[in-house]
Amino acid sequence: MLDSGSLDGTRGIVESYSNTHLFQRKFDSHSKQWNFAISNTGIDSEWILALDADHVLTDELTGEIAGLRPQDNICGYRVQFIYCVQGQRLRGSLYPPLISLYRRGHADYVQQGHTQRLRVDGDISQLKGHMLHDDRKPINEWFAAQQRYMKLEAHLIQTTPWRNLSISNRMRRLILPAPIAVLFWCLFVKGTLFDGLAGVIYSAQRVIAECMLSLQLVLPQQIDFSESNKTNKNSSGESAC
């Protein structure tokens, strides 16, 4: 377990088990934390399954992974996600597929905006099974997290040349089109309009997040959406295993 000094009881829980080894490293970025975890903690397994705290493996995906017999040129597997709101599965979302299973010696992480992205030296294959994304954090923590994320996303968009921006980030730099496009895309293209209250909640969250990003781009040093942001950032820490 690699922990960055969290104060939520993580250390005590880990140390209560005799078959664990706890490492602590001050958090600076997700990519550096992940690279340290896979390279400096004595891991000797060939393959790594990378999960966030809100990722849940389905039985279908678990069985598929257990039956894999990858050729030498395959160094990673991409997984598609089903987004959940309070446990209810949505028929679509903006959450992208991720390379979640990879050969440790052929991969490293780089920081991109608010999160880490995996680089794999080798061929990538696609798994048929899905993973669930089931984030159930309280709304105040969600706002605090989005504030941190959107500050980093705004910095990425502002410092990247226009020609190197993706289509979505070009729309974001134009400020007004992005929140409107996200609402339309979620409700009608991804079909969350037909997922009832859960779909409306998800679509509203994505639009709010885009509006927060737009404000960060216009007023980068003046926006503070959550009084609890500093408290959450200083008290909860970050951990990865």
PLY file of the C-alpha trace (Angstrom):
ply
format ascii 1.0
element vertex 241
property float x
property float y
property float z
element edge 240
property int vertex1
property int vertex2
end_header
0.00 0.00 0.00
1.31 3.40 -1.02
-0.23 6.20 1.05
0.44 9.94 0.96
-0.27 10.68 4.61
-4.03 10.27 4.73
-5.66 10.86 8.12
-8.71 8.64 7.64
-7.42 5.50 9.38
-5.79 3.96 6.31
-2.45 3.40 8.01
-3.95 1.66 11.02
-6.07 -0.64 8.85
-3.13 -1.63 6.65
-0.78 -2.23 9.58
-3.36 -4.49 11.27
-2.66 -7.12 8.61
0.60 -9.07 8.80
0.83 -9.64 5.04
0.98 -5.95 4.10
3.76 -3.45 3.59
2.97 0.24 3.92
4.88 2.91 1.97
4.34 6.61 2.44
5.14 9.32 -0.08
4.00 12.93 -0.05
1.48 13.50 -2.84
2.57 15.76 -5.70
0.75 14.36 -8.73
-1.24 11.27 -9.64
1.25 10.20 -12.30
4.30 10.39 -10.01
2.42 8.57 -7.26
1.41 5.75 -9.61
4.90 5.47 -11.11
6.38 5.21 -7.62
3.81 2.57 -6.69
4.60 0.29 -9.62
8.38 0.82 -9.64
9.58 1.47 -6.07
7.51 -0.73 -3.79
8.94 -4.15 -4.58
6.12 -5.31 -6.87
7.39 -8.24 -8.94
4.22 -9.42 -10.69
4.26 -9.18 -14.49
0.74 -7.75 -14.80
-1.00 -4.93 -12.94
-4.74 -4.29 -12.70
-5.17 -0.55 -12.11
-8.33 0.45 -10.25
-9.63 3.71 -8.83
-11.61 3.61 -5.61
-14.91 3.82 -7.52
-14.11 1.08 -10.06
-15.96 -2.22 -9.62
-15.20 -5.38 -11.59
-18.16 -7.27 -12.99
-18.25 -11.08 -12.83
-18.07 -11.14 -16.62
-14.87 -9.10 -16.63
-13.29 -11.11 -13.80
-13.90 -14.36 -15.65
-12.52 -12.93 -18.87
-9.32 -11.77 -17.18
-8.84 -15.16 -15.53
-8.97 -16.84 -18.93
-6.50 -14.55 -20.72
-3.46 -16.09 -22.39
-1.84 -13.02 -23.95
0.75 -13.22 -26.69
4.11 -11.57 -26.03
3.26 -8.51 -28.12
0.14 -7.73 -26.06
1.17 -5.36 -23.27
-2.18 -3.93 -22.20
-5.94 -4.36 -22.26
-8.48 -1.58 -22.63
-11.71 -1.78 -20.63
-15.02 -0.04 -21.27
-17.01 1.37 -18.37
-20.64 1.47 -17.33
-21.29 4.59 -15.25
-23.48 4.23 -12.16
-25.31 6.86 -10.11
-26.01 5.58 -6.60
-25.74 2.05 -7.95
-28.03 2.52 -10.97
-26.36 1.76 -14.26
-26.66 4.37 -17.01
-27.00 3.45 -20.66
-24.24 5.89 -21.58
-21.78 8.42 -20.18
-18.76 10.56 -21.06
-16.41 8.26 -19.12
-13.77 6.96 -21.57
-12.39 3.43 -21.91
-9.15 2.94 -19.98
-6.14 0.65 -20.20
-6.73 -1.00 -16.84
-4.65 -4.19 -17.23
-1.04 -3.94 -18.38
2.45 -5.44 -18.23
4.33 -3.60 -15.50
7.64 -3.43 -17.36
6.10 -1.89 -20.47
4.13 1.01 -19.00
4.41 4.29 -17.16
2.12 7.18 -16.27
2.11 10.80 -17.41
0.04 13.65 -16.02
-2.67 15.02 -18.29
-4.89 17.70 -16.81
-6.37 16.54 -13.53
-5.53 12.88 -13.89
-2.89 10.38 -14.96
-2.71 8.70 -18.37
-0.99 5.40 -19.03
1.61 5.00 -21.77
2.16 1.42 -22.93
5.08 0.23 -25.04
3.39 -2.55 -26.99
0.08 -3.60 -28.50
-3.23 -2.96 -26.76
-6.18 -5.34 -26.95
-9.83 -4.76 -26.02
-11.64 -6.72 -23.32
-15.30 -7.58 -23.91
-16.37 -7.32 -20.26
-17.27 -4.00 -18.66
-16.15 -2.36 -15.43
-18.49 -0.26 -13.33
-17.75 3.32 -12.30
-19.77 3.79 -9.12
-18.86 7.06 -7.39
-20.93 7.69 -4.25
-19.03 10.55 -2.62
-21.15 13.20 -0.79
-22.08 16.25 -2.86
-19.79 18.61 -0.93
-16.82 16.34 -1.61
-17.86 16.11 -5.25
-17.82 19.90 -5.58
-14.43 20.11 -3.86
-13.00 17.44 -6.14
-14.37 19.10 -9.27
-12.84 22.41 -8.23
-9.39 20.80 -7.98
-9.87 18.92 -11.24
-11.08 21.93 -13.22
-8.19 24.11 -12.10
-5.82 21.53 -13.55
-7.91 21.08 -16.70
-8.01 24.85 -17.23
-4.23 25.04 -16.91
-3.81 22.25 -19.48
-6.18 23.93 -21.96
-4.61 27.36 -21.54
-1.03 26.15 -21.93
-1.60 23.81 -24.89
-1.31 25.27 -28.42
-4.63 25.39 -30.27
-3.45 22.96 -32.97
-2.64 20.34 -30.32
-5.98 20.53 -28.50
-8.62 17.86 -28.96
-11.97 18.89 -30.43
-13.58 18.82 -26.97
-10.87 21.01 -25.46
-11.13 23.47 -28.35
-14.81 23.83 -27.52
-13.89 24.31 -23.89
-11.47 27.09 -24.74
-14.29 28.86 -26.59
-16.13 28.90 -23.19
-19.82 29.03 -24.16
-20.26 25.98 -26.44
-18.91 23.35 -24.03
-21.62 23.26 -21.30
-24.40 23.34 -23.93
-22.74 20.59 -25.97
-22.23 18.42 -22.89
-25.90 18.69 -21.92
-27.03 17.72 -25.43
-24.48 14.90 -25.69
-25.39 13.37 -22.32
-29.17 13.57 -22.66
-29.65 12.67 -26.30
-26.51 11.05 -27.73
-25.66 8.97 -24.66
-29.34 8.51 -23.79
-29.28 9.54 -20.13
-32.63 11.26 -20.72
-34.14 7.75 -20.57
-32.38 6.77 -17.32
-34.80 8.67 -15.08
-33.55 10.66 -12.12
-30.11 9.01 -12.22
-29.62 10.19 -15.79
-30.72 13.72 -14.96
-28.35 13.81 -11.98
-25.42 12.62 -14.07
-26.13 15.10 -16.87
-26.49 17.94 -14.37
-23.17 17.03 -12.74
-21.36 17.06 -16.07
-22.86 20.43 -17.04
-21.98 21.92 -13.64
-18.42 20.64 -13.99
-18.14 22.21 -17.44
-19.47 25.52 -16.11
-16.88 25.39 -13.34
-14.20 24.84 -15.97
-15.51 27.75 -18.06
-15.31 30.04 -15.03
-11.78 28.85 -14.30
-10.79 29.74 -17.86
-12.32 33.23 -17.60
-11.37 34.01 -14.00
-8.54 31.56 -13.17
-7.44 33.15 -9.88
-10.80 34.26 -8.52
-13.03 31.17 -8.34
-13.52 29.17 -5.14
-16.61 26.99 -5.32
-16.24 25.21 -1.98
-15.27 26.47 1.47
-14.41 22.87 2.34
-11.85 22.52 -0.44
-8.79 23.32 1.66
-10.05 21.15 4.52
-10.64 18.18 2.25
-7.33 18.58 0.48
-5.28 18.80 3.66
-7.04 16.18 5.76
-7.97 13.29 3.50
-4.73 12.67 1.58
-4.43 10.34 -1.39
-3.69 6.63 -1.51
-3.20 4.02 -4.20
-2.60 0.30 -4.17
0 1
1 2
2 3
3 4
4 5
5 6
6 7
7 8
8 9
9 10
10 11
11 12
12 13
13 14
14 15
15 16
16 17
17 18
18 19
19 20
20 21
21 22
22 23
23 24
24 25
25 26
26 27
27 28
28 29
29 30
30 31
31 32
32 33
33 34
34 35
35 36
36 37
37 38
38 39
39 40
40 41
41 42
42 43
43 44
44 45
45 46
46 47
47 48
48 49
49 50
50 51
51 52
52 53
53 54
54 55
55 56
56 57
57 58
58 59
59 60
60 61
61 62
62 63
63 64
64 65
65 66
66 67
67 68
68 69
69 70
70 71
71 72
72 73
73 74
74 75
75 76
76 77
77 78
78 79
79 80
80 81
81 82
82 83
83 84
84 85
85 86
86 87
87 88
88 89
89 90
90 91
91 92
92 93
93 94
94 95
95 96
96 97
97 98
98 99
99 100
100 101
101 102
102 103
103 104
104 105
105 106
106 107
107 108
108 109
109 110
110 111
111 112
112 113
113 114
114 115
115 116
116 117
117 118
118 119
119 120
120 121
121 122
122 123
123 124
124 125
125 126
126 127
127 128
128 129
129 130
130 131
131 132
132 133
133 134
134 135
135 136
136 137
137 138
138 139
139 140
140 141
141 142
142 143
143 144
144 145
145 146
146 147
147 148
148 149
149 150
150 151
151 152
152 153
153 154
154 155
155 156
156 157
157 158
158 159
159 160
160 161
161 162
162 163
163 164
164 165
165 166
166 167
167 168
168 169
169 170
170 171
171 172
172 173
173 174
174 175
175 176
176 177
177 178
178 179
179 180
180 181
181 182
182 183
183 184
184 185
185 186
186 187
187 188
188 189
189 190
190 191
191 192
192 193
193 194
194 195
195 196
196 197
197 198
198 199
199 200
200 201
201 202
202 203
203 204
204 205
205 206
206 207
207 208
208 209
209 210
210 211
211 212
212 213
213 214
214 215
215 216
216 217
217 218
218 219
219 220
220 221
221 222
222 223
223 224
224 225
225 226
226 227
227 228
228 229
229 230
230 231
231 232
232 233
233 234
234 235
235 236
236 237
237 238
238 239
239 240
